Amino acid sequence: MSEKTNKTKRKWRMPSAFAIIFGITAFMAVLTWIVPSGAYDLNKDGTPEAGTYRQVDKIRTEKDEKTGEEKTVDVRQGVYDVLKAPVQGTLRAENPDGAISVMLFVLILGGFLGIVMKTGALDAMFGSLVRKLKGKEIFIIPILMTFFAIGGTTYGMQEETVAFYALVVPLILAAGYNGLTAAMIIILGAGVGVLGSTINPFSTGTASNFAGVSIGDGLIPRLVILVLCLVTAIAATMMYASKVKAGKYTNDSRASLKEALTAKAGVSANVPEFTTRRKIIASIFGLTFLIMIISVIPWEGKFKITFFANIHTAIMNSALGAILGKTILPLGDWYFNELSTLFFTVALIIGAIHFWGKRTDDEDENLFGTFINGAKDLLAVALIIGFARGVSVIMMDGQIMSTIIHAGEELLRNVNAGFLPGLAFLVYLPLSFLVPSTSGLATASMPILAPLAEFAHLDKSFIVTAFATAAGVVNMIAPTVASVMGGLVLAKVSYGTWVKRTWWIMVAFSVISIAVMTVFAVL
């Protein structure tokens, strides 16, 4: 037998999340040598001014603002820039809480989960829940997806969903499904909410502000899109889950074989006893996520609800406020730094409850050893978040972002009213892929593209809706979106499998969005 026939033919496999993101970063660097660099004049608020685009030289001489000396500037991105982009993406803050804050949150979340899983409280709780459902596990899907959609459409729940994999994945596995089912519930559920952003302050709120319209303008079309896409997402997920239950798609997730079988066996035989101590821990676990949800909704800033601000003021003015410290923010003003503090605090509380009266000389088995081991489990997720931000760094430093937005501006100019919303949606698809931050993209593009609607005698809210829906679709499937890539790692699903199973759902979302906007535009 020849040596050739003895060789095993290697099957092509989808590159890892790190490889995909790094490849896109390198490709963007190449584009900075090919695509002309450009810039817009800026308004007083720092936003670009429509009609002021101009190309700029990639190699030019500028005066240093500090020293006044002339220096040579070359915006073309090279090999070192590509290698440095993940570091820059981690450290460069596009908002008060940069990627480093999100990464630290993920690591602390991992430590929190390590302690919670050590207690056996979740195994006991989910085992008890699945037994009570008695064959009705499928109804978990619409309930959870509706919950995530509400979070997405009201306050833009997306990166925060990383925390919910700890809750949803073991529940879905115990119910007899796989990791991809859990990923669909979270990514599609929250993603549909962001796609149909009715009052989401970070998507339609920011876009409406820079478009010069009210967030209530265009609310009805967005609400119709939200409902239709949510129904589609739930139906698609339930169809897939039913096939998984029937024994299909066993290779879609590394969490669908040994772990799923172990979970199912545990439900029937080896579930830990749901003791009083475990019930207390499970209650604290659930309360923590409730506080997280409440804490990031901008109650006073966007919705003029002062309930939590008033409670905060009363506490801070009391003796309790002096004991707790004056740096605590009211619920509604929290972000990742505050959420990290929340999960670290609760990890200590749950750890104290579980380890009380238990002594061990093994440092890996005590409270802090368990916390550190849990953080190690999510290290890859944290690093992916920093790597994903590197793509935007290359584009901004290479000054090709304005050129790409200008291309969209030229494409939409003088378009018929009936076609404008759909074409604007298509323009925003690549823009959203390149700029995964919805608020960042809205700030950069809306002052340029929204006024074009007036030339077509349309309300500018149609451009806002086109932006929100296109960004919503891309943010559920693009490898540049940290919450998608990180979530797939947690669900033990490859990116290639995710695209293979959900691409047609994204097409359906796109068709629904364009159709609804077109109908409302011609009415």
Protein Blocks (a to p, Z undefined) as FASTA:
>chain_A
ZZklmpccdddddddfklmmmmmmmmmmmmmmmmccddddddfkopacehiaccddfbdc
dddfklopacdddfbdcfklmmmmmmmmmmmcfbfbdfklmmmmmmmmmmmmmmmmmnom
mmmmmmmmmmmnnoplmmmmmmmmmmmmmmmmmnopaklmmmmmmmmmmmmmmnopafkl
mmmmmmmmmmmmmmmomklmklmmmmmmmnopafkgoklmmmmmmmmmmmmmmmmmmmmm
mmmmnopaklmpfklmmmmmmmmmmmmmmgccddfklmmmmmmmmmmmmmmmmmmpcfkl
mnopaklmmmmmmmmmmmklmmnopkbccehiacfklmmmmmmmmmmmmmmmmmgoiacf
bfklmmklmmmmmmmmmmmmmmmmmmmmmmmmmmmmnopmmmmmmmmmmmmgopafklmm
mmmmmmmmmmmmmmmclklmmmmmmmmmmmmmmmnopafklmmmmmmmmmmmmmmmpckb
mklmmmmmmnopafklmmmmmmmmmmmmmmmmmmmmmmmmmZZ
